[in-house]
Amino acid sequence: MLDLRRLRLLRELHLRGTLAEVAAALSYSPSSVSQQLALLEKEVGVELLRKTGRRVSLTPQAEVLVAHTAELLETLERAEADLAASLTTVTGTVRVAVFQSAALALMPGALRAMTQDYPDVRVEMVQREPERALYETFAREFDLVIAEQYPGHAAPRHPELDSVPLTTDAIRLAVPTVPTGMQAISSVQDAAEAAWVMEPRGAASRHWAEQVCRLAGFEPDVRYETADLQAQIRLIESGNAVALMPDLVWTGRNVPVRLLDLPDAPRRSVFTSARRGGARRPAVLAFRDVLAGAASAVRRPEEQDPPRSRGVR
């Protein structure tokens, strides 16, 4: 009989690439991981790992076991979900990964509703960039991820993960209202000479924003880089930069900038993903339902009387 814990270590090595990363993820020592995998090799009677320089690689036989391990883990997760569904009370822990604007706009209301409606469910939240969070949910570090997808850009796809739409929000050009040379800006093209603030390279939002500028006929002067949207807002409202901002960032606050509509009115998609086996857990179902309620309650910028203008369409 194969040991499922050792099979999971093999799958983790397949996902993470090194014994050290497996050990860090599962709170083991690298030597303990190595010993357990050596015992697994003895159990199956075939070579599973080969040294490649300072690293180890999986043999074709190990890849076969990894595929079956994924199926076994999904089956066990479905069994746990069915067992939880047989109870009369919704209980358990939901580990959630969320990007910043969703954390600010959706999580406060969702957490309040969970406390009121499902007091026996513990929700743990960690802020993560969507691409990383999707992978970590696939790797079983989270139960649920709130992720985003920009127009024309597909989010990473991982086996075992579902995808449930949550909401969409408009993306607009945010420009200062304070007296600066940027007061004359009324379209993206007008911002060709402006200083821009964007997320660091590699972020989907950064790639999308650069493409918008290039389609408008210029390369943006990205003078400021930060993944913190609150810092971006301060740079804009203080007259130092312009940026393309999704509407969720204005939830629960006055809009201190001018928002200009973009051609074709692009919208960002926000969705949740969970492993198929765990998506049936009552606690996960409850939290998704509460999130949907929180998303539907979000007030859009046009409902908040912002200093907003129409851009050129």
FENSUL-V839936 format. One record per pair of residues at least 6 apart in sequence whose C-alpha atoms are under 7 Angstrom apart, sorted by the first residue. I is the first residue (numbers start at 1). J is the second residue. Records with the same first field share a line. If there is no record, write none. Layout:
I: J, J
This chain:
2: 43
6: 36, 37, 40
7: 69
8: 69
10: 37, 66
11: 66, 69
12: 22
13: 19, 22
16: 22
18: 55
19: 30, 33
20: 30
23: 29, 30, 33
41: 47, 48
48: 58, 59, 61, 62
49: 56, 57, 58, 59
50: 56, 57, 58, 59
51: 57
74: 277
75: 277
77: 277, 278
78: 277, 278
81: 278, 280, 281
84: 281, 282
85: 281, 282
90: 118, 120, 121, 282, 283
91: 120, 121, 283
92: 120, 121, 122, 283
93: 121, 122, 123
94: 122, 123, 124, 143, 283, 284
95: 123, 124, 125, 142, 143, 144
96: 124, 125, 126, 142, 143, 144, 145
97: 125, 126, 127, 128, 133, 142, 144, 145, 146
98: 126, 127, 128, 145, 146, 147
99: 127, 128, 129, 130, 146, 147
100: 127
101: 248, 249
102: 248
105: 248, 249, 251
106: 291, 294, 295
109: 294
110: 290, 291, 294
113: 290
114: 290
121: 283
130: 147, 148
131: 156
133: 145
134: 145
136: 142
137: 143, 144, 145, 274
138: 158, 160, 161, 275
143: 274
144: 272, 273, 274
145: 272, 273, 274
146: 271, 272, 273
147: 270, 271, 272
148: 268, 269, 270, 271
149: 155, 268, 269, 270
150: 205, 208, 268, 269
151: 266, 267, 268
160: 275, 276
161: 273, 274, 275, 276
162: 273, 274, 275, 276
163: 271, 272, 273
164: 271, 272, 273
165: 270, 271, 272
166: 270, 271, 272, 292
167: 269, 270, 271, 295
168: 267, 268, 269, 270
169: 246, 247, 248, 267, 268, 269
170: 246, 247, 265, 266, 267, 268
171: 244, 245, 246, 247, 266, 267, 268
172: 244, 245, 246, 259, 260, 261, 262
173: 243, 244, 245, 259, 260, 261, 262
174: 242, 243, 244, 245, 257, 258, 259, 260
175: 236, 242, 257, 258, 259
176: 182, 236, 237, 238, 239, 257, 258
177: 183, 237, 257, 258
178: 238, 239
180: 239
185: 191
186: 260, 311
187: 260, 311, 312
188: 213, 216
189: 216
192: 218, 220
194: 221, 241, 242
195: 221, 222, 223, 240, 241, 242
196: 220, 221, 222, 223, 224, 241, 242, 243
197: 222, 223, 224, 225, 232, 241, 242, 243
198: 206, 222, 224, 225, 226, 243
199: 205, 206, 225, 226, 227
200: 206, 225, 226, 227
209: 244
210: 220
213: 219, 220
235: 241
236: 242
237: 256, 257
247: 300, 301
250: 301
251: 298, 299
254: 304, 306
255: 306
257: 307
258: 307, 308, 309
259: 308, 309
260: 308, 309, 310, 311
261: 310, 311
262: 311, 313
263: 312, 313
279: 285
